[in-house]
């Protein structure tokens, strides 16, 4: 493919795009602070008020936030917001690298800058103008991995003038209740979204204790999935089991493993049957092998909460699946499930 139908952006294209986004934004951002940069950004540079693409707020929704107001040169309930921000961070295992007082100082400086910008522009009725305060704390940047515990947190803050006003909501509104969402316990369990808050927190909890992804369980203690993986196991009677897919996201590595089991292991009687099984953490001693399935890899799980799985070594089924997927990864001819990139057909 000698030519792209989609243009490859130049630096000028990107800067112009960011400028257009800022100009078309209904809410005008007057000032911003970024603790990683440790600088304030004023309203004339709205197009530069951005988050890095690898920020975990966007990739994992792994962070904490607060919303407040600034009016008549006063920041409303700042201590309350600081206390709640740090309480939220503690719950999700997020270590904020700044103290409450340091963040408050930055908010004050940002607020001062915002008012100076508006004064310079002769903004009308400045004392009555409400500025919305947003504070975000991200678990960091640096990669797209699941873990935040090994990264430096970043505090972002912004003040903006809300452009979405005058909607007549004070005259009364109608409402609708999404009954399916609230009455079905697993409504979102099959949706892969950016909200990895609980999964990222779970992964960090395991990682800092010497674990890997962690394993999610439901309120009754039944195994569900890893932070970015399916889990599967082998029972004492050689059944290949995995948690019900009605409660988890079906991953492609699980699909590949099931095909291998179906084509190879069932016919050899190495596996008696394959089925969904609800396995409670209390019954973990009923399985002899347990593993993550993620990104075309089989990751053996040798213990859970210090309880040994099987004999504490990689089991034969786990090894077999590892070997088969390793062959598939190293040989394009053996794995033809992906779409060939247009322009590279001749290399296949």
C-alpha positions as CSV (number, residue, x, y, z in Angstrom):
1,X,0.0,0.0,0.0
2,X,2.0,3.0,-1.3
3,X,-0.6,5.6,-0.3
4,X,-2.8,6.1,2.7
5,X,-6.4,7.1,2.3
6,X,-6.1,8.6,5.8
7,X,-3.7,11.4,6.1
8,X,-0.7,11.1,8.4
9,X,-0.9,14.2,10.6
10,X,1.8,16.8,10.7
11,X,2.6,18.6,13.9
12,X,0.8,21.7,12.6
13,X,-2.3,19.5,11.9
14,X,-2.4,18.3,15.5
15,X,-1.9,21.8,17.0
16,X,-4.6,23.1,14.8
17,X,-6.9,20.3,15.8
18,X,-6.3,21.1,19.5
19,X,-6.9,24.8,18.8
20,X,-10.2,24.0,17.1
21,X,-11.3,21.7,20.0
22,X,-10.6,24.6,22.5
23,X,-12.5,27.1,20.3
24,X,-15.5,24.8,20.0
25,X,-15.6,23.9,23.6
26,X,-18.9,25.1,25.2
27,X,-17.2,25.5,28.6
28,X,-14.2,28.0,28.6
29,X,-11.3,26.7,30.7
30,X,-9.6,29.7,32.3
31,X,-6.7,28.1,34.1
32,X,-5.2,24.7,34.7
33,X,-2.5,23.1,36.9
34,X,-0.4,20.0,36.2
35,X,1.8,18.7,39.0
36,X,3.9,16.6,36.7
37,X,4.8,19.8,34.8
38,X,4.4,21.7,38.0
39,X,3.2,24.7,36.1
40,X,0.1,26.7,35.6
41,X,-1.5,27.1,32.2
42,X,-3.6,30.1,31.5
43,X,-6.8,30.5,29.5
44,X,-5.1,31.8,26.3
45,X,-3.5,28.4,25.9
46,X,-6.7,26.3,26.2
47,X,-5.5,24.1,23.3
48,X,-2.5,23.0,25.5
49,X,-4.7,21.9,28.4
50,X,-4.5,18.2,27.7
51,X,-3.7,14.8,29.4
52,X,-1.0,12.5,28.0
53,X,-2.4,9.6,26.0
54,X,-1.0,7.1,28.5
55,X,-2.5,8.8,31.5
56,X,-4.3,6.2,33.6
57,X,-7.4,8.5,34.1
58,X,-8.1,7.8,30.4
59,X,-6.8,4.2,30.1
60,X,-8.0,2.7,33.4
61,X,-10.2,5.4,35.0
62,X,-7.8,4.8,37.9
63,X,-7.8,8.0,39.9
64,X,-9.8,10.2,42.2
65,X,-11.6,13.5,41.6
66,X,-13.4,16.4,43.2
67,X,-15.7,19.1,41.9
68,X,-16.2,22.5,43.6
69,X,-16.9,26.1,42.9
70,X,-15.1,29.4,43.0
71,X,-17.1,32.6,43.3
72,X,-16.5,36.2,44.4
73,X,-12.8,35.4,44.7
74,X,-13.5,32.6,47.2
75,X,-12.9,28.8,46.9
76,X,-15.9,27.1,48.3
77,X,-15.3,24.3,51.0
78,X,-11.8,23.6,50.0
79,X,-10.9,21.7,53.1
80,X,-13.9,19.5,52.7
81,X,-12.9,18.7,49.1
82,X,-9.3,18.0,50.2
83,X,-10.4,15.6,52.9
84,X,-12.7,13.8,50.6
85,X,-10.1,13.6,47.9
86,X,-7.5,12.0,50.2
87,X,-10.1,9.7,51.6
88,X,-11.0,8.5,48.1
89,X,-7.4,8.1,47.2
90,X,-6.8,6.0,50.3
91,X,-9.7,3.7,49.5
92,X,-8.3,2.9,46.0
93,X,-4.7,2.6,47.2
94,X,-3.6,5.8,45.5
95,X,-0.6,7.6,47.1
96,X,-0.8,11.3,46.4
97,X,2.7,12.8,46.1
98,X,1.6,16.2,47.3
99,X,0.2,17.1,50.7
100,X,-3.2,18.6,51.2
101,X,-1.6,22.0,51.9
102,X,0.5,21.8,48.8
103,X,-2.5,21.1,46.6
104,X,-4.5,23.9,48.3
105,X,-1.6,26.3,47.6
106,X,-1.7,25.3,43.9
107,X,-5.5,25.7,43.8
108,X,-5.1,29.2,45.2
109,X,-2.4,30.1,42.7
110,X,-4.5,28.7,39.9
111,X,-7.6,30.6,41.1
112,X,-5.6,33.8,41.3
113,X,-4.3,33.3,37.7
114,X,-7.9,32.7,36.5
115,X,-9.2,35.9,38.0
116,X,-6.2,37.9,36.5
117,X,-7.0,36.4,33.1
118,X,-10.7,37.4,33.4
119,X,-9.8,40.9,34.7
120,X,-7.4,41.4,31.8
121,X,-10.3,40.5,29.4
122,X,-12.7,42.9,31.2
123,X,-15.0,40.0,32.0
124,X,-18.4,41.4,33.0
125,X,-19.9,40.8,36.5
126,X,-16.7,39.1,37.7
127,X,-17.8,38.9,41.3
128,X,-21.0,37.0,40.3
129,X,-19.2,34.6,37.9
130,X,-19.1,31.0,39.1
131,X,-16.0,29.2,38.1
132,X,-16.2,25.4,38.3
133,X,-13.3,23.7,40.0
134,X,-12.2,20.3,38.9
135,X,-9.4,18.3,40.6
136,X,-8.2,15.0,39.4
137,X,-5.5,12.7,40.8
138,X,-4.2,10.2,38.3
139,X,-2.2,7.1,39.2
140,X,0.3,8.2,36.6
141,X,1.7,7.8,33.2
142,X,4.6,5.9,31.5
143,X,2.9,2.9,30.0
144,X,-0.5,1.3,29.3
145,X,-0.1,-1.4,31.9
146,X,-2.7,-2.3,34.6
147,X,-0.5,-1.3,37.6
148,X,-0.5,2.1,39.2
149,X,1.4,1.2,42.3
150,X,4.8,1.7,40.7
151,X,4.1,5.1,39.2
152,X,4.2,8.7,40.4
153,X,0.7,10.2,40.9
154,X,-0.2,13.4,39.0
155,X,-2.6,16.1,40.3
156,X,-4.5,18.0,37.6
157,X,-6.8,20.9,38.4
158,X,-8.8,23.3,36.2
159,X,-11.2,26.2,36.5
160,X,-13.8,26.7,33.9
161,X,-16.9,28.7,33.1
162,X,-19.8,26.4,32.5
163,X,-21.3,26.9,29.1
164,X,-24.2,24.5,29.7
165,X,-26.6,26.9,31.6
166,X,-30.1,28.1,31.1
167,X,-31.7,24.7,30.6
168,X,-35.0,25.6,32.4
169,X,-34.5,22.6,34.8
170,X,-35.6,24.9,37.7
171,X,-39.1,24.6,36.1
172,X,-39.3,20.9,36.8
173,X,-38.1,17.9,34.8
174,X,-39.1,14.3,33.8
175,X,-37.0,11.4,34.7
176,X,-36.6,7.7,33.6
177,X,-35.1,4.8,35.5
178,X,-32.9,2.3,33.7
179,X,-34.5,-0.8,35.3
180,X,-32.3,-3.3,33.5
181,X,-29.1,-1.6,34.6
182,X,-30.1,-1.4,38.3
183,X,-32.0,-4.7,38.7
184,X,-29.6,-7.0,36.8
185,X,-26.5,-7.5,39.1
186,X,-24.1,-8.2,36.2
187,X,-25.4,-5.7,33.7
188,X,-22.0,-4.3,32.9
189,X,-20.0,-7.5,33.3
190,X,-19.7,-8.2,29.6
191,X,-18.8,-4.6,28.6
192,X,-15.1,-3.7,28.2
193,X,-14.9,-0.1,29.2
194,X,-12.2,2.3,30.3
195,X,-13.5,2.0,33.9
196,X,-10.7,-0.2,35.3
197,X,-10.9,1.5,38.8
198,X,-11.7,-1.6,40.8
199,X,-9.5,-3.9,38.6
200,X,-6.5,-1.6,38.7
201,X,-6.9,-1.3,42.5
202,X,-7.2,-5.0,42.7
203,X,-4.0,-5.5,40.6
204,X,-2.1,-3.0,42.8
205,X,-3.2,-4.8,45.9
206,X,-1.8,-8.1,44.6
207,X,1.3,-6.6,43.1
208,X,2.5,-4.9,46.3
209,X,2.1,-8.2,48.2
210,X,4.2,-10.1,45.6
211,X,1.3,-11.1,43.4
212,X,0.5,-10.4,39.7
213,X,-3.0,-9.4,38.4
214,X,-5.1,-10.3,41.4
215,X,-8.4,-12.2,41.0
216,X,-11.8,-10.7,41.2
217,X,-14.5,-12.5,43.1
218,X,-18.2,-11.8,43.5
219,X,-19.8,-10.9,46.9
220,X,-20.3,-14.6,47.6
221,X,-16.7,-15.4,47.0
222,X,-17.0,-17.0,43.6
223,X,-14.0,-16.5,41.2
224,X,-14.6,-14.2,38.2
225,X,-11.5,-12.9,36.4
226,X,-8.1,-11.3,36.7
227,X,-7.5,-7.6,36.3
228,X,-6.8,-8.0,32.6
229,X,-7.4,-11.7,32.1
230,X,-9.8,-14.6,32.2
231,X,-9.0,-17.3,34.6
232,X,-9.5,-21.0,34.2
233,X,-8.7,-24.1,36.2
234,X,-8.5,-27.9,36.2
235,X,-10.4,-29.8,38.8
236,X,-9.4,-33.0,40.5
237,X,-11.5,-35.0,38.1
238,X,-9.8,-33.4,35.1
239,X,-12.6,-31.0,34.1
240,X,-11.5,-27.8,32.4
241,X,-13.5,-25.1,34.2
242,X,-13.9,-21.4,33.9
243,X,-16.2,-18.8,35.6
244,X,-19.6,-18.2,33.9
245,X,-19.3,-15.9,30.9
246,X,-22.5,-14.2,31.9
247,X,-20.4,-12.6,34.7
248,X,-17.1,-11.9,32.9
249,X,-15.8,-10.7,29.6
250,X,-14.9,-13.5,27.2
251,X,-11.3,-13.0,26.1
252,X,-9.7,-14.1,22.9
253,X,-7.0,-16.1,24.7
254,X,-9.7,-18.1,26.4
255,X,-11.3,-18.7,23.0
256,X,-8.0,-20.0,21.7
257,X,-7.4,-22.2,24.8
258,X,-10.8,-23.7,24.5
259,X,-10.1,-24.6,20.8
260,X,-6.9,-26.3,21.8
261,X,-8.6,-28.3,24.6
262,X,-11.4,-29.3,22.2
263,X,-9.1,-30.4,19.4
264,X,-6.3,-31.9,21.4
265,X,-7.0,-32.7,25.0
266,X,-10.6,-34.0,24.9
267,X,-9.7,-36.5,22.2
268,X,-6.7,-37.8,24.2
269,X,-8.8,-38.0,27.4
270,X,-6.4,-35.6,29.1
271,X,-9.5,-33.5,29.9
272,X,-12.8,-35.2,30.8
273,X,-15.1,-32.3,29.9
274,X,-15.2,-28.5,29.5
275,X,-17.7,-26.4,31.2
276,X,-18.5,-23.2,33.1
277,X,-18.1,-23.7,36.9
278,X,-18.8,-21.4,39.8
279,X,-15.8,-22.0,42.0
280,X,-15.8,-20.4,45.5
281,X,-12.6,-19.3,47.0
282,X,-13.4,-21.5,50.0
283,X,-13.2,-24.5,47.6
284,X,-9.9,-23.7,46.0
285,X,-8.5,-27.0,47.3
286,X,-10.8,-28.8,44.8
287,X,-8.6,-27.7,41.8
288,X,-5.2,-28.9,40.8
289,X,-4.3,-26.2,38.3
290,X,-5.2,-22.5,38.0
291,X,-4.1,-20.0,35.4
292,X,-4.6,-16.5,33.8
293,X,-5.4,-16.3,30.1
294,X,-4.2,-12.9,28.8
295,X,-2.8,-11.5,25.5
296,X,-2.1,-15.0,24.1
297,X,-0.3,-16.1,27.2
298,X,-1.1,-18.7,29.9
299,X,0.2,-17.5,33.3
300,X,0.2,-20.2,35.9
301,X,-1.2,-19.3,39.3
302,X,0.7,-21.4,41.9
303,X,-1.1,-20.0,45.0
304,X,-4.0,-17.8,46.1
305,X,-3.8,-15.9,49.4
306,X,-0.8,-18.1,50.2
307,X,-2.8,-21.3,49.7
308,X,-1.0,-23.6,47.3
309,X,-2.8,-24.7,44.2
310,X,-2.3,-28.4,43.5
311,X,1.3,-29.3,44.3
312,X,2.5,-25.7,43.9
313,X,4.1,-26.4,40.5
314,X,3.0,-25.7,36.9
315,X,0.6,-28.5,35.9
316,X,0.6,-30.6,32.7
317,X,-2.4,-28.9,31.1
318,X,-1.1,-25.5,31.9
319,X,2.2,-26.4,30.3
320,X,0.6,-27.9,27.2
321,X,-1.5,-24.7,26.7
322,X,1.6,-22.6,27.2
323,X,3.5,-24.5,24.6
324,X,0.7,-24.5,22.0
325,X,0.2,-20.7,22.3
326,X,3.9,-20.1,22.2
327,X,4.0,-21.9,18.9
328,X,1.1,-19.9,17.6
329,X,2.7,-16.6,18.6
330,X,6.0,-17.4,17.0
331,X,4.6,-18.7,13.7
332,X,2.3,-16.5,11.6
333,X,1.3,-19.5,9.5
334,X,-0.1,-21.3,12.6
335,X,-2.1,-18.3,13.7
336,X,-4.2,-16.9,10.9
337,X,-7.0,-15.4,13.0
338,X,-5.9,-11.8,12.6
339,X,-6.6,-9.5,9.6
340,X,-3.6,-8.9,7.4
341,X,-2.6,-5.2,7.3
342,X,-3.5,-3.8,3.9
343,X,-0.4,-3.3,1.9
344,X,1.4,-6.3,3.5
345,X,-0.5,-9.1,1.8
346,X,2.5,-10.2,-0.2
347,X,4.4,-11.0,2.9
348,X,2.0,-13.7,4.0
